[in-house]
Amino acid sequence: MHLQKSSHKFWAILFSMLALLCVGVIALMHLLPGGHTAVIYKDGEEIERISLDAVTQSYTISLDGNIILVEPGRIRMQAANCPDKLCVHQGVLTAQGRIVCLPNRVIIEMVREKDAPDAKVG
């Protein structure tokens, strides 16, 4: 019986250490500088690609009823003329994810690119 308790403790500690290691690696990937790029699509076509790491001053992009706020290291849908405004309430993107405005067919998607030489900076 004593052997079983030791075995359970061993596996619990091993599992905990592996879980912490995974969380640490994921956190490190998001904290590393470089490669945070936002891609804006309208009707499924890429409209603009922005390297958020290179943005130094905030600016807005107006796109068929949507106002997109681009800030250093982050992007969000600031306003929209769609009825439900769900895209505005989806929040800020900094490292991963996407914002979708279905009525206006606008998507903002974060991609991680090591080198994005064609990225636009505002």
N, C-alpha and C positions, 0 to 999 in steps of 0.2 A: 504494500500500500504506500509506503514511503517513496518508493521508486516512481509510482504514478504521479504523485504530487510534484516531484522534482521535474519529471518529464513535461508536465503541464506548464510549470513555471518557465522552463527553457523555451518552449514553443511560444509562450506569451511574450517573453522578452524578445525573442528573435523576430516575431511578427511586428512588435512595436517598433523595433529598430528599423526594419525594412520599410514600414509605413512612414516613419520620420524621414528616412533617406529619400523616398519618393516625393514627399511634400517639399523637401529642401531642393531637390533637383528642379521640380516644377517652378518653385518660387524663384530660383536662380535664373531660369530661362526667361522669366518675365522681367527680371530686374536688369539683365544685361543690356547695355546701351546698344543702339543701332538696330536697324531693321524693322522698326514699327512703321508700317505703311498702311494708310487708309486708301481704299479704292472706292470710288463713287460710280455707281451704275445707274443708268436711266434706260428703261425699256430693254434691259438685258445687255446693253452696250456700255463699255467702260468710258466714262466721261472724263474722269480725272484720277490721278494717282499722286498721293501726297505723302512725303516722308515726314512724319510727325516729329521725328528726332531733330529735323533741321528747321522746324518752324520756331521763329523767335518772337513774333508778334501775332496776336489774335487777329483773325479776319473772318468774314462771312462769305458764303457762296450762295447765290440765289439760283434755284433750279426748279422751274415750273411749280411755284407755290410752296416750295420747301426752302427754308433758310437753314443752312448748315454752318455751325460755328466751329472753326478750326482754331485750336489753341496749341501752345507748345506741349507736345506729348499726348494730346487728346483731341477728340472730335465728338460732336453730338449734333442732333437735330434740334435746333433752337426753336423753330416755329414751322407750322405747316398749315395749309388751307384745307386739309382733309377733315371730314366730319368728326372722326373719333380721336384724332391726335395721338394715337397709340405710339407712333414713331417718336414723338416728342417725349413721351413718358418712358421710353426704353432706356434713357439715361446716357451716360458718357462712356465712350469706348477709349481704352488706353492700351490694351495689350492684345485682346482677342475678342471675337464676337462679331455681331452685325446688327445694324438697325435697318428695319424694313418699313417702308411706307407703301402699302399695297395700293391704295387709291391712286397715288401719283406715280406708281411703278419706279420708286427710287430705293436703292439699296446702298448702304455704307458698310463696307466689310473691312475688317482688319486682317492684314496678311503680314507674315514675318518674313522679311527678305534680308539676306545678308548684304547684298549690294543691289541697290535700285537706282542705277545711274539715270534712268529716265524719269525719276520721281520729281514732281513739281513742288516747288516751295513758294509760299505766298508771303 
